[in-house]
Amino acid sequence: MRNPIWRLKTLPWVTLLQNAALTVVLATVLDVGLLLLLGALWQVWPSVENLVLGNALVGSGLALLAAAGIGALAVLLMERFFRWVRLDGGTLWALVACLALLLFIKSQLPIPSLLVGFSQPQIIALLVGLFTKGRSHWRW
């Protein structure tokens, strides 16, 4: 009988955490840059605030799209920079856990955020983006 704990021990956790950290840092830099750009735009055109923040559906939809993009970015970075890691279903799930951990840590830090956050809908969107981009790596 197979030992499921053995598979957890053999996953490349350090590499997955490095990839998740790189992904979260890139997403955070883009998020803070977008926040600064919108702040400058609000100075010039104050009615933009009502368009972006006034409509909750647009704001939450953009946050979900950003979370799906973070998941897809994580797989893309794994394929480009960490080629020695064999991507399969187990490593993709471990990557989800690493991303969720680092997004939780990021949410506890006093970093301004517009789209990158840690909530249940965003984690689900992250799953969708990660497994959509990593579809070719599934092994059944």
A tleap script that builds the chain and sets N, CA, C and O, in Angstrom:
source leaprc.protein.ff14SB
mol = sequence {
  NMET ARG ASN PRO ILE TRP ARG LEU LYS THR
  LEU PRO TRP VAL THR LEU LEU GLN ASN ALA
  ALA LEU THR VAL VAL LEU ALA THR VAL LEU
  ASP VAL GLY LEU LEU LEU LEU LEU GLY ALA
  LEU TRP GLN VAL TRP PRO SER VAL GLU ASN
  LEU VAL LEU GLY ASN ALA LEU VAL GLY SER
  GLY LEU ALA LEU LEU ALA ALA ALA GLY ILE
  GLY ALA LEU ALA VAL LEU LEU MET GLU ARG
  PHE PHE ARG TRP VAL ARG LEU ASP GLY GLY
  THR LEU TRP ALA LEU VAL ALA CYS LEU ALA
  LEU LEU LEU PHE ILE LYS SER GLN LEU PRO
  ILE PRO SER LEU LEU VAL GLY PHE SER GLN
  PRO GLN ILE ILE ALA LEU LEU VAL GLY LEU
  PHE THR LYS GLY ARG SER HIE TRP ARG CTRP
}
set mol.1.N position { 0.840 -1.162 0.000 }
set mol.1.CA position { 0.000 0.000 0.000 }
set mol.1.C position { 0.897 1.241 0.000 }
set mol.1.O position { 1.911 1.291 0.696 }
set mol.2.N position { 0.499 2.247 -0.801 }
set mol.2.CA position { 1.290 3.468 -0.903 }
set mol.2.C position { 1.101 4.353 0.313 }
set mol.2.O position { 0.027 4.406 0.913 }
set mol.3.N position { 2.147 5.027 0.648 }
set mol.3.CA position { 2.130 5.949 1.774 }
set mol.3.C position { 1.911 7.367 1.227 }
set mol.3.O position { 2.793 7.893 0.549 }
set mol.4.N position { 0.757 8.001 1.503 }
set mol.4.CA position { 0.501 9.342 0.961 }
set mol.4.C position { 1.423 10.413 1.547 }
set mol.4.O position { 1.670 11.433 0.904 }
set mol.5.N position { 1.923 10.193 2.737 }
set mol.5.CA position { 2.832 11.166 3.348 }
set mol.5.C position { 4.167 11.190 2.602 }
set mol.5.O position { 4.833 12.224 2.565 }
set mol.6.N position { 4.562 10.059 2.008 }
set mol.6.CA position { 5.812 10.002 1.256 }
set mol.6.C position { 5.786 10.983 0.098 }
set mol.6.O position { 6.791 11.639 -0.174 }
set mol.7.N position { 4.648 11.098 -0.594 }
set mol.7.CA position { 4.537 12.033 -1.723 }
set mol.7.C position { 4.685 13.474 -1.235 }
set mol.7.O position { 5.309 14.291 -1.911 }
set mol.8.N position { 4.124 13.790 -0.084 }
set mol.8.CA position { 4.275 15.143 0.459 }
set mol.8.C position { 5.733 15.451 0.802 }
set mol.8.O position { 6.190 16.580 0.630 }
set mol.9.N position { 6.451 14.450 1.283 }
set mol.9.CA position { 7.852 14.650 1.640 }
set mol.9.C position { 8.734 14.856 0.418 }
set mol.9.O position { 9.750 15.547 0.494 }
set mol.10.N position { 8.356 14.263 -0.705 }
set mol.10.CA position { 9.216 14.315 -1.884 }
set mol.10.C position { 8.935 15.505 -2.796 }
set mol.10.O position { 9.634 15.691 -3.792 }
set mol.11.N position { 7.933 16.309 -2.477 }
set mol.11.CA position { 7.653 17.485 -3.303 }
set mol.11.C position { 8.754 18.524 -3.127 }
set mol.11.O position { 9.325 18.635 -2.042 }
set mol.12.N position { 9.063 19.284 -4.171 }
set mol.12.CA position { 10.114 20.320 -4.081 }
set mol.12.C position { 9.584 21.587 -3.416 }
set mol.12.O position { 9.362 22.592 -4.091 }
set mol.13.N position { 9.382 21.550 -2.110 }
set mol.13.CA position { 8.730 22.641 -1.388 }
set mol.13.C position { 9.505 23.944 -1.470 }
set mol.13.O position { 8.905 25.011 -1.604 }
set mol.14.N position { 10.830 23.877 -1.390 }
set mol.14.CA position { 11.631 25.115 -1.412 }
set mol.14.C position { 11.477 25.816 -2.764 }
set mol.14.O position { 11.311 27.034 -2.821 }
set mol.15.N position { 11.531 25.055 -3.828 }
set mol.15.CA position { 11.374 25.636 -5.163 }
set mol.15.C position { 9.965 26.183 -5.354 }
set mol.15.O position { 9.787 27.251 -5.941 }
set mol.16.N position { 8.970 25.462 -4.866 }
set mol.16.CA position { 7.593 25.933 -4.992 }
set mol.16.C position { 7.378 27.212 -4.180 }
set mol.16.O position { 6.669 28.113 -4.626 }
set mol.17.N position { 7.977 27.296 -3.009 }
set mol.17.CA position { 7.870 28.522 -2.218 }
set mol.17.C position { 8.600 29.689 -2.886 }
set mol.17.O position { 8.135 30.828 -2.830 }
set mol.18.N position { 9.742 29.408 -3.515 }
set mol.18.CA position { 10.454 30.459 -4.239 }
set mol.18.C position { 9.608 30.974 -5.405 }
set mol.18.O position { 9.526 32.180 -5.637 }
set mol.19.N position { 8.988 30.061 -6.127 }
set mol.19.CA position { 8.140 30.450 -7.250 }
set mol.19.C position { 6.929 31.241 -6.760 }
set mol.19.O position { 6.557 32.246 -7.365 }
set mol.20.N position { 6.317 30.793 -5.670 }
set mol.20.CA position { 5.166 31.513 -5.124 }
set mol.20.C position { 5.573 32.900 -4.642 }
set mol.20.O position { 4.830 33.864 -4.830 }
set mol.21.N position { 6.741 33.010 -4.026 }
set mol.21.CA position { 7.219 34.316 -3.570 }
set mol.21.C position { 7.459 35.246 -4.758 }
set mol.21.O position { 7.081 36.417 -4.718 }
set mol.22.N position { 8.082 34.728 -5.808 }
set mol.22.CA position { 8.312 35.541 -7.004 }
set mol.22.C position { 6.988 35.985 -7.618 }
set mol.22.O position { 6.852 37.134 -8.039 }
set mol.23.N position { 6.025 35.091 -7.669 }
set mol.23.CA position { 4.717 35.422 -8.230 }
set mol.23.C position { 4.006 36.482 -7.401 }
set mol.23.O position { 3.467 37.441 -7.954 }
set mol.24.N position { 3.999 36.321 -6.087 }
set mol.24.CA position { 3.314 37.286 -5.217 }
set mol.24.C position { 4.018 38.640 -5.249 }
set mol.24.O position { 3.358 39.679 -5.218 }
set mol.25.N position { 5.338 38.640 -5.310 }
set mol.25.CA position { 6.064 39.915 -5.385 }
set mol.25.C position { 5.748 40.631 -6.699 }
set mol.25.O position { 5.499 41.837 -6.696 }
set mol.26.N position { 5.753 39.913 -7.812 }
set mol.26.CA position { 5.414 40.536 -9.101 }
set mol.26.C position { 3.985 41.069 -9.102 }
set mol.26.O position { 3.734 42.181 -9.567 }
set mol.27.N position { 3.052 40.279 -8.582 }
set mol.27.CA position { 1.660 40.723 -8.532 }
set mol.27.C position { 1.493 41.923 -7.613 }
set mol.27.O position { 0.711 42.826 -7.912 }
set mol.28.N position { 2.212 41.945 -6.505 }
set mol.28.CA position { 2.119 43.061 -5.571 }
set mol.28.C position { 2.702 44.334 -6.172 }
set mol.28.O position { 2.145 45.419 -6.002 }
set mol.29.N position { 3.816 44.200 -6.871 }
set mol.29.CA position { 4.416 45.372 -7.532 }
set mol.29.C position { 3.457 45.938 -8.574 }
set mol.29.O position { 3.281 47.153 -8.662 }
set mol.30.N position { 2.838 45.066 -9.361 }
set mol.30.CA position { 1.860 45.535 -10.348 }
set mol.30.C position { 0.642 46.155 -9.668 }
set mol.30.O position { 0.100 47.148 -10.153 }
set mol.31.N position { 0.214 45.581 -8.558 }
set mol.31.CA position { -0.941 46.091 -7.827 }
set mol.31.C position { -0.658 47.467 -7.231 }
set mol.31.O position { -1.490 48.369 -7.333 }
set mol.32.N position { 0.504 47.632 -6.614 }
set mol.32.CA position { 0.865 48.931 -6.036 }
set mol.32.C position { 1.056 49.963 -7.155 }
set mol.32.O position { 0.673 51.123 -6.997 }
set mol.33.N position { 1.642 49.552 -8.275 }
set mol.33.CA position { 1.775 50.464 -9.409 }
set mol.33.C position { 0.426 50.901 -9.944 }
set mol.33.O position { 0.242 52.070 -10.281 }
set mol.34.N position { -0.525 49.971 -10.026 }
set mol.34.CA position { -1.873 50.320 -10.465 }
set mol.34.C position { -2.549 51.242 -9.459 }
set mol.34.O position { -3.266 52.167 -9.841 }
set mol.35.N position { -2.324 50.991 -8.190 }
set mol.35.CA position { -2.896 51.842 -7.146 }
set mol.35.C position { -2.338 53.264 -7.240 }
set mol.35.O position { -3.087 54.232 -7.105 }
set mol.36.N position { -1.035 53.394 -7.469 }
set mol.36.CA position { -0.433 54.718 -7.621 }
set mol.36.C position { -0.941 55.409 -8.886 }
set mol.36.O position { -1.191 56.614 -8.879 }
set mol.37.N position { -1.091 54.655 -9.960 }
set mol.37.CA position { -1.606 55.217 -11.209 }
set mol.37.C position { -3.047 55.699 -11.041 }
set mol.37.O position { -3.404 56.779 -11.512 }
set mol.38.N position { -3.867 54.898 -10.371 }
set mol.38.CA position { -5.252 55.325 -10.130 }
set mol.38.C position { -5.308 56.526 -9.200 }
set mol.38.O position { -6.155 57.402 -9.371 }
set mol.39.N position { -4.407 56.579 -8.206 }
set mol.39.CA position { -4.348 57.747 -7.328 }
set mol.39.C position { -4.011 59.017 -8.091 }
set mol.39.O position { -4.587 60.074 -7.835 }
set mol.40.N position { -3.083 58.913 -9.020 }
set mol.40.CA position { -2.740 60.078 -9.841 }
set mol.40.C position { -3.888 60.434 -10.785 }
set mol.40.O position { -4.139 61.609 -11.052 }
set mol.41.N position { -4.579 59.419 -11.285 }
set mol.41.CA position { -5.703 59.667 -12.182 }
set mol.41.C position { -6.863 60.313 -11.430 }
set mol.41.O position { -7.569 61.153 -11.987 }
set mol.42.N position { -7.069 59.921 -10.151 }
set mol.42.CA position { -8.133 60.516 -9.354 }
set mol.42.C position { -7.860 61.993 -9.074 }
set mol.42.O position { -8.793 62.778 -8.909 }
set mol.43.N position { -6.593 62.365 -9.021 }
set mol.43.CA position { -6.244 63.775 -8.826 }
set mol.43.C position { -6.699 64.609 -10.020 }
set mol.43.O position { -7.167 65.736 -9.858 }
set mol.44.N position { -6.556 64.045 -11.220 }
set mol.44.CA position { -6.884 64.772 -12.438 }
set mol.44.C position { -8.368 64.659 -12.762 }
set mol.44.O position { -8.995 65.632 -13.181 }
set mol.45.N position { -8.928 63.463 -12.567 }
set mol.45.CA position { -10.306 63.199 -12.971 }
set mol.45.C position { -11.035 62.515 -11.819 }
set mol.45.O position { -11.055 61.286 -11.756 }
set mol.46.N position { -11.633 63.277 -10.907 }
set mol.46.CA position { -12.211 62.706 -9.682 }
set mol.46.C position { -13.384 61.753 -9.918 }
set mol.46.O position { -13.660 60.914 -9.060 }
set mol.47.N position { -14.068 61.851 -11.031 }
set mol.47.CA position { -15.230 60.987 -11.247 }
set mol.47.C position { -14.831 59.542 -11.575 }
set mol.47.O position { -15.693 58.665 -11.607 }
set mol.48.N position { -13.560 59.285 -11.816 }
set mol.48.CA position { -13.104 57.919 -12.073 }
set mol.48.C position { -13.278 57.057 -10.830 }
set mol.48.O position { -13.500 55.851 -10.936 }
set mol.49.N position { -13.177 57.669 -9.655 }
set mol.49.CA position { -13.337 56.923 -8.408 }
set mol.49.C position { -14.715 56.273 -8.344 }
set mol.49.O position { -14.847 55.147 -7.864 }
set mol.50.N position { -15.729 56.964 -8.818 }
set mol.50.CA position { -17.078 56.394 -8.816 }
set mol.50.C position { -17.186 55.231 -9.792 }
set mol.50.O position { -17.919 54.275 -9.539 }
set mol.51.N position { -16.467 55.305 -10.894 }
set mol.51.CA position { -16.522 54.216 -11.870 }
set mol.51.C position { -15.853 52.953 -11.345 }
set mol.51.O position { -16.364 51.851 -11.546 }
set mol.52.N position { -14.720 53.106 -10.678 }
set mol.52.CA position { -13.952 51.951 -10.235 }
set mol.52.C position { -14.434 51.441 -8.883 }
set mol.52.O position { -14.743 50.258 -8.744 }
set mol.53.N position { -14.500 52.316 -7.890 }
set mol.53.CA position { -14.843 51.890 -6.539 }
set mol.53.C position { -16.341 51.942 -6.266 }
set mol.53.O position { -16.822 51.274 -5.351 }
set mol.54.N position { -17.075 52.713 -7.034 }
set mol.54.CA position { -18.503 52.829 -6.801 }
set mol.54.C position { -19.268 51.578 -7.198 }
set mol.54.O position { -20.296 51.272 -6.595 }
set mol.55.N position { -18.800 50.864 -8.179 }
set mol.55.CA position { -19.472 49.659 -8.644 }
set mol.55.C position { -18.780 48.443 -8.025 }
set mol.55.O position { -17.680 48.070 -8.431 }
set mol.56.N position { -19.431 47.838 -7.049 }
set mol.56.CA position { -18.826 46.702 -6.334 }
set mol.56.C position { -18.648 45.497 -7.242 }
set mol.56.O position { -17.714 44.716 -7.062 }
set mol.57.N position { -19.536 45.341 -8.213 }
set mol.57.CA position { -19.433 44.199 -9.127 }
set mol.57.C position { -18.177 44.296 -9.984 }
set mol.57.O position { -17.505 43.293 -10.223 }
set mol.58.N position { -17.863 45.498 -10.444 }
set mol.58.CA position { -16.647 45.681 -11.245 }
set mol.58.C position { -15.407 45.450 -10.391 }
set mol.58.O position { -14.463 44.797 -10.836 }
set mol.59.N position { -15.398 45.972 -9.184 }
set mol.59.CA position { -14.243 45.815 -8.292 }
set mol.59.C position { -13.996 44.368 -7.927 }
set mol.59.O position { -12.854 43.909 -7.961 }
set mol.60.N position { -15.058 43.630 -7.574 }
set mol.60.CA position { -14.866 42.225 -7.209 }
set mol.60.C position { -14.540 41.385 -8.433 }
set mol.60.O position { -13.778 40.423 -8.335 }
set mol.61.N position { -15.098 41.731 -9.572 }
set mol.61.CA position { -14.757 41.002 -10.795 }
set mol.61.C position { -13.301 41.193 -11.182 }
set mol.61.O position { -12.638 40.247 -11.609 }
set mol.62.N position { -12.804 42.410 -11.033 }
set mol.62.CA position { -11.388 42.657 -11.319 }
set mol.62.C position { -10.483 41.920 -10.337 }
set mol.62.O position { -9.427 41.419 -10.724 }
set mol.63.N position { -10.891 41.849 -9.059 }
set mol.63.CA position { -10.094 41.123 -8.065 }
set mol.63.C position { -10.059 39.634 -8.392 }
set mol.63.O position { -9.022 38.993 -8.226 }
set mol.64.N position { -11.174 39.077 -8.853 }
set mol.64.CA position { -11.198 37.655 -9.230 }
set mol.64.C position { -10.357 37.398 -10.477 }
set mol.64.O position { -9.659 36.388 -10.563 }
set mol.65.N position { -10.425 38.304 -11.434 }
set mol.65.CA position { -9.575 38.157 -12.625 }
set mol.65.C position { -8.097 38.268 -12.274 }
set mol.65.O position { -7.267 37.552 -12.835 }
set mol.66.N position { -7.768 39.158 -11.351 }
set mol.66.CA position { -6.377 39.291 -10.917 }
set mol.66.C position { -5.912 38.026 -10.216 }
set mol.66.O position { -4.774 37.599 -10.412 }
set mol.67.N position { -6.770 37.417 -9.401 }
set mol.67.CA position { -6.400 36.182 -8.711 }
set mol.67.C position { -6.200 35.041 -9.710 }
set mol.67.O position { -5.271 34.247 -9.560 }
set mol.68.N position { -7.052 34.953 -10.716 }
set mol.68.CA position { -6.864 33.932 -11.749 }
set mol.68.C position { -5.570 34.189 -12.515 }
set mol.68.O position { -4.871 33.249 -12.894 }
set mol.69.N position { -5.258 35.440 -12.739 }
set mol.69.CA position { -3.997 35.788 -13.394 }
set mol.69.C position { -2.782 35.426 -12.564 }
set mol.69.O position { -1.749 35.036 -13.107 }
set mol.70.N position { -2.900 35.552 -11.240 }
set mol.70.CA position { -1.799 35.154 -10.360 }
set mol.70.C position { -1.560 33.652 -10.464 }
set mol.70.O position { -0.411 33.212 -10.509 }
set mol.71.N position { -2.620 32.869 -10.503 }
set mol.71.CA position { -2.468 31.424 -10.654 }
set mol.71.C position { -1.815 31.055 -11.974 }
set mol.71.O position { -0.923 30.208 -12.013 }
set mol.72.N position { -2.253 31.687 -13.056 }
set mol.72.CA position { -1.656 31.418 -14.361 }
set mol.72.C position { -0.206 31.890 -14.411 }
set mol.72.O position { 0.639 31.230 -15.016 }
set mol.73.N position { 0.087 33.022 -13.782 }
set mol.73.CA position { 1.459 33.528 -13.734 }
set mol.73.C position { 2.372 32.577 -12.978 }
set mol.73.O position { 3.532 32.402 -13.352 }
set mol.74.N position { 1.860 31.961 -11.920 }
set mol.74.CA position { 2.667 31.019 -11.149 }
set mol.74.C position { 3.070 29.821 -12.009 }
set mol.74.O position { 4.217 29.378 -11.946 }
set mol.75.N position { 2.151 29.295 -12.803 }
set mol.75.CA position { 2.485 28.161 -13.678 }
set mol.75.C position { 3.454 28.611 -14.764 }
set mol.75.O position { 4.391 27.884 -15.095 }
set mol.76.N position { 3.242 29.785 -15.317 }
set mol.76.CA position { 4.139 30.300 -16.354 }
set mol.76.C position { 5.555 30.472 -15.820 }
set mol.76.O position { 6.518 30.119 -16.500 }
set mol.77.N position { 5.692 31.008 -14.615 }
set mol.77.CA position { 7.020 31.177 -14.023 }
set mol.77.C position { 7.667 29.829 -13.715 }
set mol.77.O position { 8.881 29.679 -13.850 }
set mol.78.N position { 6.862 28.848 -13.302 }
set mol.78.CA position { 7.407 27.498 -13.069 }
set mol.78.C position { 7.943 26.907 -14.367 }
set mol.78.O position { 9.005 26.285 -14.378 }
set mol.79.N position { 7.218 27.100 -15.448 }
set mol.79.CA position { 7.654 26.556 -16.742 }
set mol.79.C position { 8.903 27.257 -17.257 }
set mol.79.O position { 9.746 26.623 -17.891 }
set mol.80.N position { 9.033 28.539 -16.999 }
set mol.80.CA position { 10.153 29.311 -17.544 }
set mol.80.C position { 11.420 29.252 -16.692 }
set mol.80.O position { 12.515 29.057 -17.220 }
set mol.81.N position { 11.274 29.419 -15.380 }
set mol.81.CA position { 12.451 29.595 -14.528 }
set mol.81.C position { 12.803 28.388 -13.677 }
set mol.81.O position { 13.940 28.273 -13.219 }
set mol.82.N position { 11.871 27.497 -13.456 }
set mol.82.CA position { 12.113 26.322 -12.612 }
set mol.82.C position { 11.829 25.054 -13.423 }
set mol.82.O position { 10.975 24.247 -13.055 }
set mol.83.N position { 12.548 24.896 -14.516 }
set mol.83.CA position { 12.298 23.791 -15.450 }
set mol.83.C position { 12.616 22.422 -14.874 }
set mol.83.O position { 12.085 21.418 -15.349 }
set mol.84.N position { 13.471 22.358 -13.862 }
set mol.84.CA position { 13.863 21.066 -13.316 }
set mol.84.C position { 12.764 20.437 -12.468 }
set mol.84.O position { 12.863 19.264 -12.107 }
set mol.85.N position { 11.724 21.193 -12.146 }
set mol.85.CA position { 10.612 20.644 -11.369 }
set mol.85.C position { 9.588 20.055 -12.334 }
set mol.85.O position { 9.102 20.733 -13.240 }
set mol.86.N position { 9.275 18.791 -12.122 }
set mol.86.CA position { 8.272 18.123 -12.957 }
set mol.86.C position { 6.888 18.520 -12.459 }
set mol.86.O position { 6.508 18.213 -11.329 }
set mol.87.N position { 6.146 19.203 -13.317 }
set mol.87.CA position { 4.805 19.642 -12.941 }
set mol.87.C position { 3.808 18.515 -13.198 }
set mol.87.O position { 3.731 17.976 -14.301 }
set mol.88.N position { 3.054 18.173 -12.170 }
set mol.88.CA position { 1.946 17.237 -12.303 }
set mol.88.C position { 0.857 17.691 -11.344 }
set mol.88.O position { 0.951 18.779 -10.777 }
set mol.89.N position { -0.151 16.893 -11.158 }
set mol.89.CA position { -1.256 17.281 -10.291 }
set mol.89.C position { -0.815 17.571 -8.871 }
set mol.89.O position { -1.285 18.533 -8.263 }
set mol.90.N position { 0.073 16.763 -8.336 }
set mol.90.CA position { 0.537 16.952 -6.964 }
set mol.90.C position { 1.314 18.241 -6.777 }
set mol.90.O position { 1.112 18.957 -5.796 }
set mol.91.N position { 2.207 18.538 -7.720 }
set mol.91.CA position { 2.982 19.774 -7.586 }
set mol.91.C position { 2.105 21.005 -7.820 }
set mol.91.O position { 2.348 22.059 -7.231 }
set mol.92.N position { 1.090 20.878 -8.674 }
set mol.92.CA position { 0.185 22.010 -8.862 }
set mol.92.C position { -0.613 22.288 -7.588 }
set mol.92.O position { -0.816 23.446 -7.223 }
set mol.93.N position { -1.064 21.231 -6.912 }
set mol.93.CA position { -1.777 21.434 -5.645 }
set mol.93.C position { -0.841 22.002 -4.577 }
set mol.93.O position { -1.248 22.843 -3.776 }
set mol.94.N position { 0.391 21.548 -4.568 }
set mol.94.CA position { 1.355 22.095 -3.610 }
set mol.94.C position { 1.644 23.563 -3.927 }
set mol.94.O position { 1.859 24.362 -3.015 }
set mol.95.N position { 1.651 23.919 -5.202 }
set mol.95.CA position { 1.843 25.311 -5.591 }
set mol.95.C position { 0.668 26.166 -5.135 }
set mol.95.O position { 0.859 27.317 -4.743 }
set mol.96.N position { -0.541 25.619 -5.180 }
set mol.96.CA position { -1.713 26.343 -4.664 }
set mol.96.C position { -1.535 26.611 -3.171 }
set mol.96.O position { -1.811 27.713 -2.698 }
set mol.97.N position { -1.076 25.608 -2.437 }
set mol.97.CA position { -0.871 25.783 -0.996 }
set mol.97.C position { 0.195 26.847 -0.719 }
set mol.97.O position { 0.030 27.673 0.179 }
set mol.98.N position { 1.276 26.828 -1.483 }
set mol.98.CA position { 2.342 27.827 -1.287 }
set mol.98.C position { 1.843 29.227 -1.621 }
set mol.98.O position { 2.133 30.178 -0.895 }
set mol.99.N position { 1.094 29.361 -2.714 }
set mol.99.CA position { 0.549 30.669 -3.068 }
set mol.99.C position { -0.429 31.167 -2.012 }
set mol.99.O position { -0.412 32.345 -1.658 }
set mol.100.N position { -1.280 30.280 -1.509 }
set mol.100.CA position { -2.235 30.688 -0.481 }
set mol.100.C position { -1.506 31.128 0.788 }
set mol.100.O position { -1.889 32.113 1.418 }
set mol.101.N position { -0.469 30.405 1.155 }
set mol.101.CA position { 0.312 30.772 2.337 }
set mol.101.C position { 0.946 32.146 2.170 }
set mol.101.O position { 0.870 32.981 3.072 }
set mol.102.N position { 1.566 32.382 1.027 }
set mol.102.CA position { 2.237 33.669 0.826 }
set mol.102.C position { 1.242 34.813 0.643 }
set mol.102.O position { 1.530 35.942 1.042 }
set mol.103.N position { 0.080 34.546 0.049 }
set mol.103.CA position { -0.938 35.589 -0.035 }
set mol.103.C position { -1.498 35.917 1.342 }
set mol.103.O position { -1.823 37.071 1.621 }
set mol.104.N position { -1.614 34.904 2.208 }
set mol.104.CA position { -2.046 35.162 3.584 }
set mol.104.C position { -1.015 36.016 4.323 }
set mol.104.O position { -1.372 36.969 5.015 }
set mol.105.N position { 0.261 35.669 4.171 }
set mol.105.CA position { 1.322 36.453 4.817 }
set mol.105.C position { 1.326 37.880 4.279 }
set mol.105.O position { 1.482 38.835 5.040 }
set mol.106.N position { 1.155 38.022 2.966 }
set mol.106.CA position { 1.124 39.354 2.359 }
set mol.106.C position { -0.062 40.164 2.870 }
set mol.106.O position { 0.052 41.375 3.061 }
set mol.107.N position { -1.196 39.511 3.092 }
set mol.107.CA position { -2.373 40.235 3.581 }
set mol.107.C position { -2.190 40.719 5.023 }
set mol.107.O position { -2.882 41.642 5.453 }
set mol.108.N position { -1.277 40.113 5.767 }
set mol.108.CA position { -1.014 40.532 7.143 }
set mol.108.C position { -0.022 41.692 7.212 }
set mol.108.O position { 0.108 42.331 8.255 }
set mol.109.N position { 0.672 41.966 6.120 }
set mol.109.CA position { 1.644 43.055 6.077 }
set mol.109.C position { 0.958 44.367 5.711 }
set mol.109.O position { -0.071 44.346 5.036 }
set mol.110.N position { 1.495 45.497 6.134 }
set mol.110.CA position { 0.858 46.786 5.827 }
set mol.110.C position { 1.217 47.285 4.421 }
set mol.110.O position { 1.737 48.390 4.264 }
set mol.111.N position { 0.942 46.477 3.419 }
set mol.111.CA position { 1.198 46.846 2.031 }
set mol.111.C position { -0.141 47.230 1.407 }
set mol.111.O position { -1.095 46.457 1.484 }
set mol.112.N position { -0.231 48.411 0.790 }
set mol.112.CA position { -1.509 48.790 0.177 }
set mol.112.C position { -1.852 47.832 -0.964 }
set mol.112.O position { -0.981 47.401 -1.719 }
set mol.113.N position { -3.123 47.517 -1.068 }
set mol.113.CA position { -3.533 46.536 -2.067 }
set mol.113.C position { -4.879 46.931 -2.651 }
set mol.113.O position { -5.779 47.371 -1.935 }
set mol.114.N position { -5.001 46.770 -3.947 }
set mol.114.CA position { -6.263 47.039 -4.621 }
set mol.114.C position { -6.896 45.738 -5.100 }
set mol.114.O position { -8.088 45.512 -4.888 }
set mol.115.N position { -6.101 44.877 -5.747 }
set mol.115.CA position { -6.636 43.654 -6.342 }
set mol.115.C position { -6.072 42.373 -5.739 }
set mol.115.O position { -6.761 41.353 -5.718 }
set mol.116.N position { -4.846 42.402 -5.254 }
set mol.116.CA position { -4.205 41.198 -4.736 }
set mol.116.C position { -4.559 41.053 -3.264 }
set mol.116.O position { -4.164 41.876 -2.438 }
set mol.117.N position { -5.300 40.009 -2.944 }
set mol.117.CA position { -5.715 39.816 -1.562 }
set mol.117.C position { -5.862 38.346 -1.235 }
set mol.117.O position { -5.494 37.471 -2.019 }
set mol.118.N position { -6.408 38.099 -0.063 }
set mol.118.CA position { -6.593 36.732 0.421 }
set mol.118.C position { -8.031 36.588 0.905 }
set mol.118.O position { -8.380 37.039 1.996 }
set mol.119.N position { -8.852 35.960 0.088 }
set mol.119.CA position { -10.229 35.657 0.466 }
set mol.119.C position { -10.614 34.356 -0.232 }
set mol.119.O position { -9.933 33.906 -1.154 }
set mol.120.N position { -11.709 33.765 0.218 }
set mol.120.CA position { -12.118 32.495 -0.359 }
set mol.120.C position { -12.422 32.606 -1.860 }
set mol.120.O position { -11.968 31.746 -2.615 }
set mol.121.N position { -13.168 33.619 -2.334 }
set mol.121.CA position { -13.390 33.711 -3.787 }
set mol.121.C position { -12.095 33.916 -4.574 }
set mol.121.O position { -11.961 33.416 -5.691 }
set mol.122.N position { -11.147 34.648 -3.997 }
set mol.122.CA position { -9.893 34.856 -4.708 }
set mol.122.C position { -9.060 33.582 -4.756 }
set mol.122.O position { -8.374 33.339 -5.749 }
set mol.123.N position { -9.102 32.767 -3.714 }
set mol.123.CA position { -8.373 31.495 -3.741 }
set mol.123.C position { -9.005 30.555 -4.777 }
set mol.123.O position { -8.290 29.829 -5.467 }
set mol.124.N position { -10.321 30.565 -4.886 }
set mol.124.CA position { -10.991 29.740 -5.889 }
set mol.124.C position { -10.620 30.225 -7.288 }
set mol.124.O position { -10.362 29.410 -8.174 }
set mol.125.N position { -10.591 31.535 -7.497 }
set mol.125.CA position { -10.180 32.072 -8.796 }
set mol.125.C position { -8.717 31.741 -9.077 }
set mol.125.O position { -8.352 31.480 -10.223 }
set mol.126.N position { -7.874 31.749 -8.042 }
set mol.126.CA position { -6.477 31.356 -8.194 }
set mol.126.C position { -6.384 29.897 -8.649 }
set mol.126.O position { -5.582 29.566 -9.523 }
set mol.127.N position { -7.200 29.033 -8.060 }
set mol.127.CA position { -7.256 27.625 -8.475 }
set mol.127.C position { -7.647 27.494 -9.940 }
set mol.127.O position { -7.043 26.726 -10.688 }
set mol.128.N position { -8.656 28.247 -10.338 }
set mol.128.CA position { -9.123 28.180 -11.728 }
set mol.128.C position { -8.021 28.629 -12.678 }
set mol.128.O position { -7.765 27.965 -13.683 }
set mol.129.N position { -7.375 29.731 -12.380 }
set mol.129.CA position { -6.305 30.218 -13.251 }
set mol.129.C position { -5.117 29.280 -13.296 }
set mol.129.O position { -4.547 29.049 -14.363 }
set mol.130.N position { -4.736 28.737 -12.147 }
set mol.130.CA position { -3.576 27.848 -12.080 }
set mol.130.C position { -3.837 26.546 -12.834 }
set mol.130.O position { -2.995 26.099 -13.613 }
set mol.131.N position { -4.994 25.940 -12.606 }
set mol.131.CA position { -5.267 24.668 -13.260 }
set mol.131.C position { -5.684 24.833 -14.714 }
set mol.131.O position { -5.582 23.881 -15.487 }
set mol.132.N position { -6.147 26.005 -15.107 }
set mol.132.CA position { -6.418 26.242 -16.521 }
set mol.132.C position { -5.106 26.365 -17.291 }
set mol.132.O position { -4.952 25.775 -18.360 }
set mol.133.N position { -4.170 27.124 -16.750 }
set mol.133.CA position { -2.860 27.259 -17.400 }
set mol.133.C position { -2.060 25.958 -17.316 }
set mol.133.O position { -1.317 25.628 -18.239 }
set mol.134.N position { -2.208 25.225 -16.220 }
set mol.134.CA position { -1.450 23.993 -16.037 }
set mol.134.C position { -2.156 22.755 -16.545 }
set mol.134.O position { -1.800 21.642 -16.158 }
set mol.135.N position { -3.144 22.920 -17.398 }
set mol.135.CA position { -3.917 21.789 -17.908 }
set mol.135.C position { -3.047 20.743 -18.597 }
set mol.135.O position { -3.312 19.546 -18.485 }
set mol.136.N position { -2.035 21.176 -19.292 }
set mol.136.CA position { -1.174 20.216 -20.011 }
set mol.136.C position { -0.298 19.394 -19.071 }
set mol.136.O position { 0.305 18.412 -19.502 }
set mol.137.N position { -0.215 19.770 -17.810 }
set mol.137.CA position { 0.631 19.071 -16.853 }
set mol.137.C position { -0.128 18.084 -15.980 }
set mol.137.O position { 0.472 17.423 -15.134 }
set mol.138.N position { -1.439 17.973 -16.172 }
set mol.138.CA position { -2.221 17.033 -15.374 }
set mol.138.C position { -1.831 15.616 -15.779 }
set mol.138.O position { -1.679 15.320 -16.964 }
set mol.139.N position { -1.675 14.773 -14.818 }
set mol.139.CA position { -1.414 13.354 -15.074 }
set mol.139.C position { -2.483 12.569 -14.340 }
set mol.139.O position { -2.545 12.603 -13.111 }
set mol.140.N position { -3.310 11.874 -15.066 }
set mol.140.CA position { -4.380 11.097 -14.427 }
set mol.140.C position { -4.000 9.667 -14.358 }
set mol.140.O position { -4.768 8.848 -13.854 }
savepdb mol mol.pdb
quit
